[in-house]
């Protein structure tokens, strides 16, 4: 399971490397995180994106029960959305 700080670090790194990443992330944050980082986020997980500015301060409070973890799991072996992660047929 990935920690929120790990995902945030990956996002910042990708933004520095790929100029189009920011636009994809703004357009559809959940799908972009899943596709770019091969994550499987539960359908119950909602991803909300906020951009900082000189006039806006965002403070994120951790949930009481999450312990800083995101509700992410490695892609299931048979998940067709991540065909590169499937186990070859025997």
Backbone as numpy.savetxt, mean C-alpha at the origin, in Angstrom:
# Nx Ny Nz CAx CAy CAz Cx Cy Cz
3.58 -9.78 7.57 2.74 -8.62 7.57 3.64 -7.38 7.57
3.31 -6.44 6.71 4.11 -5.23 6.61 3.69 -4.21 7.66
4.66 -3.50 8.16 4.39 -2.40 9.07 4.12 -1.15 8.23
3.32 -0.27 8.77 2.98 0.98 8.08 4.24 1.74 7.67
5.24 1.79 8.55 6.48 2.51 8.24 7.20 1.91 7.04
7.11 0.60 6.85 7.74 -0.05 5.70 7.04 0.36 4.41
5.72 0.40 4.43 4.97 0.81 3.25 5.25 2.28 2.93
5.27 3.12 3.96 5.56 4.54 3.75 6.94 4.73 3.14
7.93 3.99 3.61 9.28 4.08 3.06 9.30 3.65 1.59
8.57 2.59 1.25 8.50 2.14 -0.14 7.84 3.20 -1.02
6.78 3.84 -0.51 6.09 4.88 -1.27 7.04 6.04 -1.56
7.75 6.51 -0.55 8.68 7.64 -0.75 9.78 7.28 -1.73
10.30 6.07 -1.65 11.35 5.63 -2.57 10.82 5.58 -4.00
9.63 5.01 -4.18 9.05 4.90 -5.52 8.76 6.28 -6.10
8.29 7.21 -5.26 8.01 8.57 -5.74 9.29 9.23 -6.26
10.42 8.96 -5.61 11.69 9.54 -6.04 12.17 8.92 -7.35
11.83 7.67 -7.58 12.30 6.94 -8.76 11.38 7.04 -9.97
10.08 7.19 -9.75 9.09 7.10 -10.82 8.18 8.32 -10.79
8.35 9.26 -11.74 7.54 10.48 -11.74 6.04 10.22 -11.89
5.62 9.14 -12.50 4.21 8.84 -12.70 3.54 8.19 -11.50
4.34 7.73 -10.54 3.80 7.02 -9.39 2.85 7.89 -8.58
3.21 9.14 -8.35 2.38 10.04 -7.55 0.97 10.17 -8.15
0.89 10.34 -9.46 -0.40 10.45 -10.12 -1.23 9.19 -9.98
-0.59 8.02 -10.14 -1.31 6.75 -9.98 -1.81 6.59 -8.54
-0.97 6.98 -7.60 -1.33 6.86 -6.19 -2.49 7.80 -5.85
-2.46 9.01 -6.38 -3.55 9.96 -6.14 -4.86 9.48 -6.78
-4.76 8.88 -7.96 -5.95 8.42 -8.68 -6.63 7.24 -8.00
-5.84 6.29 -7.49 -6.41 5.09 -6.87 -5.39 4.52 -5.89
-5.35 5.04 -4.66 -4.30 4.64 -3.72 -4.26 3.15 -3.39
-5.40 2.54 -3.14 -5.40 1.13 -2.74 -4.91 0.23 -3.88
-5.46 0.42 -5.06 -5.06 -0.40 -6.20 -3.59 -0.18 -6.54
-3.11 1.05 -6.42 -1.71 1.34 -6.72 -0.79 0.66 -5.73
-1.10 0.72 -4.45 -0.27 0.03 -3.45 -0.23 -1.47 -3.71
-1.39 -2.05 -4.01 -1.44 -3.49 -4.27 -0.63 -3.85 -5.50
-0.78 -3.09 -6.58 -0.10 -3.41 -7.83 1.41 -3.15 -7.75
1.78 -2.02 -7.21 3.19 -1.64 -7.20 4.03 -2.47 -6.24
3.44 -2.86 -5.11 4.20 -3.54 -4.07 3.75 -4.97 -3.84
2.90 -5.48 -4.75 2.42 -6.87 -4.67 1.79 -7.17 -3.32
0.98 -6.23 -2.83 0.27 -6.40 -1.57 -1.12 -6.93 -1.83
-1.66 -7.63 -0.87 -3.07 -7.98 -0.88 -3.67 -7.30 0.33
-4.50 -6.29 0.10 -5.19 -5.59 1.18 -6.61 -6.11 1.25
-7.03 -6.46 2.40 -8.38 -6.97 2.61 -9.40 -6.00 2.02
-10.51 -6.51 1.47 -11.56 -5.62 0.99 -12.07 -4.67 2.07
-11.92 -5.05 3.33 -12.37 -4.20 4.44 -11.44 -3.02 4.69
-10.23 -3.06 4.13 -9.25 -1.99 4.34 -9.53 -0.85 3.38
-9.62 0.35 3.93 -9.81 1.56 3.14 -8.51 2.35 3.18
-8.03 2.78 2.02 -6.80 3.57 1.94 -7.19 5.01 1.62
-6.80 5.91 2.49 -7.09 7.33 2.31 -5.77 8.07 2.18
-5.67 8.89 1.17 -4.44 9.62 0.88 -4.63 11.09 1.22
-3.65 11.67 1.89 -3.67 13.09 2.23 -2.34 13.70 1.78
-2.40 14.83 1.13 -1.18 15.55 0.75 -0.93 16.67 1.73
0.29 16.75 2.23 0.66 17.86 3.11 0.83 19.12 2.28
0.62 20.24 2.93 0.87 21.54 2.30 1.31 22.50 3.40
1.67 23.71 3.01 2.08 24.71 3.98 0.93 25.09 4.91
-0.31 24.91 4.44 -1.48 25.31 5.22 -2.15 24.16 5.96
-1.70 22.94 5.74 -2.39 21.78 6.32 -1.39 20.88 7.06
-1.76 20.49 8.26 -0.96 19.57 9.06 -1.80 18.32 9.28
-1.28 17.16 8.90 -1.97 15.89 9.12 -1.28 15.15 10.25
-2.05 14.68 11.18 -1.54 13.86 12.27 -2.31 12.54 12.23
-1.59 11.43 12.16 -2.22 10.12 12.10 -2.11 9.46 13.46
-3.25 9.14 14.02 -3.28 8.45 15.29 -3.41 6.95 15.04
-2.57 6.14 15.68 -2.70 4.70 15.49 -3.96 4.18 16.17
-4.51 3.12 15.61 -5.68 2.53 16.24 -5.24 1.83 17.52
-6.15 1.63 18.42 -5.82 0.99 19.69 -5.45 -0.48 19.53
-5.95 -1.13 18.47 -5.73 -2.58 18.34 -4.79 -2.97 17.21
-4.35 -2.03 16.36 -3.54 -2.40 15.20 -2.07 -2.59 15.55
-1.59 -2.00 16.60 -0.19 -2.14 16.96 0.74 -1.62 15.89
0.28 -0.67 15.06 1.11 -0.10 14.00 1.13 -0.92 12.73
0.46 -2.06 12.71 0.48 -2.93 11.53 -0.62 -2.53 10.56
-0.39 -2.75 9.29 -1.42 -2.59 8.28 -2.11 -3.94 8.12
-3.33 -3.93 7.67 -4.05 -5.18 7.43 -3.65 -5.72 6.07
-2.38 -6.05 5.91 -1.87 -6.54 4.64 -1.31 -7.94 4.83
-1.44 -8.74 3.81 -0.89 -10.09 3.84 -0.17 -10.30 2.52
0.77 -11.25 2.48 1.36 -11.57 1.19 0.26 -12.05 0.24
0.43 -11.85 -1.05 -0.61 -12.30 -1.98 -0.85 -13.80 -1.84
-2.10 -14.23 -1.85 -2.37 -15.67 -1.82 -1.76 -16.35 -3.04
-1.40 -17.60 -2.87 -0.74 -18.34 -3.95 -1.59 -18.38 -5.22
-2.90 -18.49 -5.08 -3.76 -18.62 -6.25 -4.43 -17.30 -6.65
-3.95 -16.19 -6.15 -4.56 -14.90 -6.46 -4.19 -14.49 -7.87
-5.16 -14.48 -8.79 -4.90 -14.18 -10.20 -4.46 -12.74 -10.42
-4.69 -11.87 -9.46 -4.23 -10.49 -9.62 -2.72 -10.40 -9.54
-2.08 -11.42 -8.99 -0.63 -11.45 -8.86 -0.09 -12.75 -9.47
-0.24 -12.91 -10.80 0.13 -14.19 -11.42 1.60 -14.55 -11.23
2.46 -13.59 -11.06 3.88 -13.90 -10.87 4.16 -14.55 -9.54
3.20 -14.51 -8.64 3.39 -15.08 -7.31 2.76 -16.45 -7.15
2.15 -16.98 -8.23 1.50 -18.28 -8.12 2.54 -19.40 -8.16
2.24 -20.46 -7.47 3.08 -21.65 -7.50 2.81 -22.39 -8.81
3.86 -22.75 -9.58 3.64 -23.48 -10.84 2.92 -24.80 -10.59
2.07 -25.19 -11.53 1.37 -26.46 -11.45 2.37 -27.60 -11.51
2.08 -28.65 -10.78 3.00 -29.81 -10.79 2.42 -30.93 -11.60
